């Protein structure tokens, strides 16, 4: 962001144009009473901005911006390019995106368009320039959101495919090089000319698939950068430009996507009610959309922070559950407050809810907003108004925090894509688990969370720019380049503790299985290698050691590598007549540091014990099973601490240092007990 906000931005997406009757003043009055200071507008209604080709109606937003300014509420203005008007689809049917070659996406939803198509770009640029030039100088507008949750589709359009061919030609130079790098001798796929390259529809070559995924993500990055450059022609230096990211979209690479934006913005959605309870009652394997569990809420926030290694904006999050009325579970009292403070503790500088007023029609009729269909304030409004008052009282102390980190996790999107194409794990019914990367990664992340540790996610190209903590965990870094593997080794040699998880280093950046002894480039230093592996249909009990005691109920899940120690000490073994010959985990000194290898997917008990062992006792462990204790640093150097009680039961927790509650201003001496009610959170600043 051009300038960090002086306080946390707090508000909602607001669509006055959707309301069935005039209520602008009432809405803005209610927002002001709830201490809202930001709204997002305008991004979903291209057909309102431009009802016919070339005929623009721009004045309808003026009263909204004027009223917001009168109420001292800032505005983020969105460009409307993700939902095109019917006349554009009718006049230019060729701009429809294709999910398969020649198979156009039907109109009637959103994001159906191939955003590389010149006809779309012409009309998109025209509407962007009209809208942004009309309102960029309005005093309420503090920033711009270009498009909305990009990367939903992988486009198979003819023009996109031809650009892909050109991209490969520039990348590899000639077909002989591509044949060699992709191993196209296999199944007689050798190309004699670039015209021989097949379309992706029936492709089964993993090297092709990974190149295709990288290319599609680059198209999304280019599209967002193109929009951002147009907007910057009108924006002032103190107005930011961003896009809102749905991190599960198949066509994005978030660290690249945000590189030329001013700030990261993302949309975290998660189940509430008992899904946020601690101790966590949920299984370790989650569905792609679930993000179930308190640990997952923190993992989402840590991914947002990792995009630019900077504080971020939450452009949308649950007012109620996102979904139909069959899946609606609004939060328990206190949980909106808890979730907001959790996101702020991990670097959120804005909390914006989707959305203000529940819609009366359309696909999202039962995606609940802050106000119900009646438009009358109820429990949700009252809860958020109380939170708004707290944030106003906290002021600049909690804006743009830098969260603490006891452990770093390497996160690789190319590895995620490669393991989607060739999954290592299986689902419960034996089919390939296309979430293999998430299943492995999340098992380790959750283990650190359960051990009371704070995490920092790092992309491979950020390793040299981030101040890494003493523990670095690398699970499922499958499509690994030599340079990064060597940096990991250097990290251990220089005194860090490197924890390697399954599938790390197995393939190269083309997703080709390496010829090295596994784990590639790390085996000798780790003192362990393997040449076979097996899937696990059921959980296998794991025994600890004198160095790593494990609970009697600790298990290995999904996968086991046949580790052969060569200088490493055994930390854990399998309780299985077949697997007992191989350790489940080993460790070995490496230079001034250490390398620990975990050859399986640890269940929560195994993973929590592993991280409790890997990090000194004073930095790990929770003050109570239902309580999380996190901390961060404000821009002015002040230290902020957060205590959350994720349960119905009141608890008492002692503070480790002298602190002052930022809302009540009550001071607690070190060791003093703080009372936390059901689903409660208290925020403190440290005092000398």
Order of alpha helices (4+ residues) and beta strands (2+ residues): beta-alpha-beta-alpha-alpha-beta-alpha-beta-beta-alpha-beta-alpha-alpha-alpha-beta-beta-alpha-beta-alpha-beta-alpha-beta-alpha-beta-beta-alpha-alpha-beta-beta-alpha-beta-alpha-beta-beta-beta-beta-beta-beta-beta-beta-beta-alpha-beta-beta-beta-beta-beta-beta-beta
